[in-house]
C-alpha cells in the first residue's frame, strides 16, 4: 500500500514538473513572437524614416537648385537694367519716400499748395527722374510708379493754374496802383476833353470820373474845359471820386450853370 502511494506521488511530481516546463516553454515562445513582431515594425518604421529623409534631402537639393536658378534669373534681370540688389534697395527707398511726399502734398488746400509750390515743382522733377530710371522696368516698381502719374500731373496743373491766377491778380493790382499818363490829342481828330478821355475803355471807361484827371493835373489845367494837344496828363488809378474830386466837380458845375445863364458851356 505504501509502495503504491509512493508511486502515485512520484507520478504526480513528474506530471507537475512536465506541465510547468511546458508552460515556461510556451511563455518564451510568445515572447519571441512579440519581439519578432516589434522588431519587424521597428525595421518597417526605420525604412520609412530613411525613405522620408531621402525625400527631404532631395527636396532640399531641388530647393537649392531653384534658389540658384532664381538668383541667376534675378541677376540677369538686374544686369539688363544696370543695377544690383543694393541698387534695387536704394530705388525702393526712393519710391517709398516719393509716395509719402506725394500723399502729403495731395492733402493740402489750394492756398497751402501755392505756398509750397516749389515743393510741387521739385516733386514733379523727382517723378520724371523716377520714370526715366531703368529700374522702373522691374515688375516690383513699374505699376506703382506709373500709377503716380495722374496724381502728380493733377498737382502740377493745379499749382500752375494757381500761379497764373496769382500773377494775374498781381498785374491787375499793379495796374490799379500804378499811375499812367495820357497825351492829349486834338479835338478835331481825337475829340479829346476830360469827359471823353475818362470815357475811354483804356482809361476809366466812365466819363463821370473826369474830375480825377482834373484834380491830378491842376498844375496844368486851370479850366476843365480847356486842355491842349500835346499835354501829358497824369491818370490816377481808377476808383470812386474822393471828397476833393467831388468838390472840384461841384464847383465846376456851379460855374457852368452860371455861364449857361449868360450863354456858353463845356
Residue pairs with C-beta under 8 A, 6 or more apart in sequence:
74 85
77 138
78 84
78 85
78 87
78 88
80 137
81 134
81 135
81 137
81 138
82 134
83 91
83 134
83 135
87 135
88 135
88 138
88 140
91 133
91 135
91 141
92 140
92 141
94 130
95 130
95 141
95 144
95 145
98 123
98 126
98 127
98 130
98 148
99 144
99 148
101 119
101 123
101 126
102 123
102 148
102 151
102 152
102 155
105 113
105 116
105 119
105 120
105 123
105 155
106 151
106 155
108 116
110 158
110 162
113 120
113 155
113 158
113 159
113 162
114 159
114 162
114 163
114 166
117 159
117 162
117 163
120 155
120 156
120 159
121 156
121 159
123 152
123 155
124 152
124 155
124 156
127 148
127 149
127 152
130 136
130 145
130 148
131 145
131 146
131 149
135 141
136 142
136 145
136 146
176 237
176 238
177 237
178 237
179 234
179 235
179 236
179 237
180 234
180 235
181 232
181 233
181 234
181 235
182 197
182 203
182 213
182 232
182 233
182 235
183 230
183 231
183 232
183 233
184 190
184 192
184 197
184 227
184 228
184 229
184 230
184 231
184 232
184 233
185 192
185 229
186 192
186 229
187 193
192 227
192 229
193 225
193 227
193 266
194 210
194 213
194 214
194 221
194 224
194 227
195 207
195 210
195 266
196 207
197 203
197 210
197 213
197 233
198 204
198 206
198 207
198 208
198 209
198 210
198 212
198 213
199 205
199 206
199 207
203 235
204 212
204 238
206 238
209 238
209 241
210 224
210 249
211 224
211 241
211 245
211 246
211 248
211 249
211 252
212 235
212 236
212 239
212 241
212 242
212 245
213 233
213 234
213 235
213 236
214 221
214 224
214 245
214 248
214 249
214 252
215 242
215 244
215 245
215 248
216 233
216 234
216 235
216 236
217 231
217 233
217 234
220 227
220 231
220 233
221 227
221 233
224 252
224 266
225 266
227 233
241 249
256 265
256 266
259 265
